């Protein structure tokens, strides 16, 4: 099985659930508080390692940590999931943290990230892992660590023929030269809008935004659309993959990270890209039924079970649809027969 290498950030998530966000200067009472592991790169690494469980695949995560209690949360989280840590310990900084507001009614979120030590990930840190990146099947990065480090990782991977994925989060201005290093770019709606200046509120608008990114040199786009699934678009085909639901939505915070981790694993195993998008959607579909980010990531057996269930449901739908179409054809043929007989004076 292929190796996935991810460059990114670990932060400790401090998640507050409330009915609404407070206004400036206002204090409100929350419903719950949870402290746990987070950071897009770390979450994606956990998602990937969990999706590889039992397959022999490996996920390596390149980052920086401080030497503090939050760093211990990181290490224990990775050990439990099977992530291979590639950590530079930074004694001059702290392990990052994130404020996460969760809306009680919907599970929607708003996030502030202070990356701490991971915000000091450098080009030199990436160069030190050159051999690891060059030996990967898939390299993934985001934009929570400094962009020069992400750029260098993409350059090393592309030169070695490694599949490259850029999850452009949080949204930031990017040179076309950096985008051209990406086999896949995986923004959500707001990130796609930030990168292109085009609104993304529907599949059709997502297609236009994807075309704008393709014009900037990316190999292909996967725009995640929340409850509407994901759009895959390259220069020859466009496929809308509907959401793959595993149950009621509890929290959406880690959905994008779950998708990216699952998508990377599927690509590393040589799956067709649309199948890889479905695998990512299934990974995300399970994660949103659980609270938290890294703790919500499903394992391989859960993902495969959901995909099989979704495929079976699709087969039933197609069979019913085929039956309905056949019934309609028969009714239509009968109607034509009656009209013909009337025309002939037989009715």
N, C-alpha and C positions, 0 to 999 in steps of 0.2 A: 504494500500500500504506500501511497505517496506521503511525503513529509510536507507539512504546512508550517511556514515561518511567519510570525506576526510581529510587527513592530508597533508599539503603542504605549499606553498609559495605564497604570493601576491607580485608582483612587478608592478611598473608603467612602461608600455611599452612606450619607445620613438622610434617611427618607422620612418625610413628614406627610402624613395623610390628613387632609382636612376638607371641609365642604367647599372652600374657596381660598384663593390667595389673599393675604392681608394687603390693605392699601398702605402706601407709604406713611409711616408714623403710627400705624395701627397694630395692636396685638390681638390675636384671636387664639382660641383654644383648638388644638389639633385633636384628632381621634386616635392616632397611633404614631409611634416612632420606631424605626428599625435601623440598626447599624449593620452594614454588611459590605462585601466586596463589590467593586465597580470599576469604572473606566472602560472606555470602548474597546481598547486593545485587549485588556485583560478579559473582559466579558466574551469577546470574540474567540479568544484562546480557549476559555473554558467551554464555550459552545462547540468549538471544533474538536477538542479532546474528548468531550462527552459523545459527540457524534462518531468518533473513531473507536469508541470502546468496543473491544472484542475483535477488532479488525486487524490489529498490528500497526496501524498508522500512528504517527507521532505529530504533536504540535509543540513548537518551540516559541517562547514569547520573549522578545527583546525589550527591556525597559530599564528604568532606574527606580530605586527605592531609597528612602531615608532609613535610619536605624531607629525604629520606634514601634509602638504597639500596632499601628496601622500596617507596618511592613509584615508583622507576624500574621495578620489577617490574610495578607496577600499570599504568603508562602503556604499557609495551611489550606487555603482555597485551591491553589494550583496543585498541591499534593493530592488532595481529595479527587480532583478531576482528572489527573494524569498529565497536566501541562508540564513541559520541560522548561524551567525558568532559565533565562539568559540575562542575569541581573547585574548591573553595576550599582554597588552600594555607595550612596552619596552622603557623606557625613556632614556636609555643609548645608543640607536642606532637609526637608520633611517629606514624608510620604503624602501623596496628594489626597484631597478630599473633595466630595461633591455634595452640594445641597440639592435635594430632590423634593419638589412639591408634587404630591399626588392628589388629584381631584377625586373625592370620595365617590361621586355618582358615576363617573365615566372611566376612571383609571388613567386618564390622560395626565401628562406630566410637564413640568418646566424645571430646568436644571441649570445650576451654576457650578462650574468646575474650577478648582484651584489645583493644577497638576503637581505643584511642588517639585520634588526631585525629577519626576518624569518630564517636567517642563524644561529640564536641562539636558535631555537626551541630545547628543551631539553627533555630527558627522563622523567624528573619531570613534564614538561608540559603535556606530553602524559599520564602519570599516573594520573594526575589531571582530565583527561577526560575518565578514565577507564570505568565508568558506561555508558557513552555515546557510547563508542566503543562496549562494550559488548551487548548493546541493538540494534545494527545496524543489518540490513540484509546483507549489503555489506560494507566493509572497503577498502578504496583506498589510496595508497600513492605513492610518487615518490621519487626522490633522490636530489631534490634541497635543502631541509633542511638537517641537519646532519643525516647521516645514522643510528647512534644509536637510534635516535628518531623514524625513520621509522621502524627499527627492533623491537623496543618495541611495537609499534602500531600493527605490524603484529603478534607478540607473544600474545598480549592481545586478539586480534580478533580471532586468531586460537584456543586459549584455550576455548573461549566462543562459538565456532562453527559458527562464522561469516564467510561468504564468503570473501576471501582476494584477492585483485588485486594489483599487483606491476607494475607500469609503470616505467621501469628502465631508467629514463631520468633526468638529463644527464647521459650518460653511465659512469659506475664506476665499479671497481672490486668488486664482491660480493661473500661472502662465500656460499658454497652449503647449509649450515644450514639455511641461510636466505631465499634462493630460495625455500627450502623445506617447508617453511611456507606459500607459495603462491599457492592458488588455480589456479590463472591465472597470467601469466606474459605477458605484452603487449608491447614489444619493436617495434620500427620501424626497417628498414633494417640496418641502421648504428649501432643502439644499439644492435641488435641481433648479428651483426658481432663482436662488441666489447666484448660481453659476451661470445661468443663461439670461436672466432678466425676464423670463417668460413665466406667466402663471401656470401652476400645475394643480388643477382641481378636478381633472377627469382623465380618463385614459387617452382621449384624443389630444388633450393638452400635454400629457406626458410624452406622447409620440413626437410632438413638435419640439419639446425641450430636449428629448433624446437626439433628434436630428441636429439640433444646435450643438450638442456636445460631440456628436460624430464629426461635425464640420470642424471642430477644434482639434481633431486627431485621435480621439479615443477609439479603441478597437470596437467596443460594444458598451451599451448602457443597460443597467438593470435599475429601474426606478421603483423603489418600494412605495406602495400606495396605501399603507395602513390596512383598514378593513376591506379594501378593494384588491388586495393581492399585490402583484408586481407586474411591471411591463419589461419584457426583454426586447431590445431592438438593436440590430446591427445594420450593415449596409445591404443585406439581402432579405432579411425577414423581420417581422414584428409579431411577438406573441404575448398576449395578455394571459397571465397565469392567475386564476382566481384565488382568493384566500382559501386556505385549507384549515378548517375550524376543528379544534379539539374540544370545544366547550365554551362556556361563558367567559368573557374577558374580565380578568381581575386587575391586571396591571400591564401597561404597554412599554414601560421604561426600557426593557432589554430586548424588545422585539427586533429592532434593526440589527443589533449585535448578534442575536440568535440567527437571523437570516444570513448574515455575512459569514459566520462561523460554519454553518451548515453548507452554504453555497461553496465555500472554499474547499471543504472536505470532499464534496461531491465532484468538484473539478479535479482535485488531486487524485481521485480514483478513476479518472478517465471517462466520467459520465458525459453524455450529451448535455450541452449547455442548458437547454430547456428543462431537461430532467434535473439538472443541478439547481435551477431556479425553483422547481417544485420541491426539491429536498430542502432548500433554504426556507421556503414558505411553510413546510411542515414543521421544521424546527422552531420557527417563530410562532406558528399556530399553537404549539404546545406551551411555549414559554409564557404566553400572555394569559394562560389560565392559572398562573401561579404568582404569588407575590415575590418581589425581589428581582434581581438581575441574574448574576451568576448562579445563585441557588435554584433559579427557575429553569435552567438549561436542561433539556431532555437528553437521555442516552440513546444509543443507536437503536436498541430494540423498540423503544417508544416511537421513534421517528419512522422506522420501517412499518410498524403496526398501523400508524396513522395513514401513511402513504397507501398501504394495502387497503385499508378501509375506504379511503377516498377513491381509490381506483375501482373498488367493487361498487361503490355508490354511483360512480360515473358510468359503469357498465350497465347497471340497472336502469339508469336514466336513458342511456342510449337505446336499450332494448325497448323501454316503454315508448320512447320517441319513435323508434322504427315501427313499432306496432301501430301507433297512432297514425303515422304517415301512411302505412299500408291500408289502414281502415279508411283514411281519407281518400286514398287512391281508388279503393273499391267503391266507395260512395260516389266519387266523382265519375267513375266509369259507368255506374248504374244510372246516374243522372244523364250522362251523355247518351246512354242507350235509350232512355225514355224520350229524350228530345228527338233522337233520330226516328224513333217509332212514331212519334207525333207528327214529325215532318212528313213521314210516309203515309200518314192517315191511318196508322194502326192503333192509335190511342184516341 
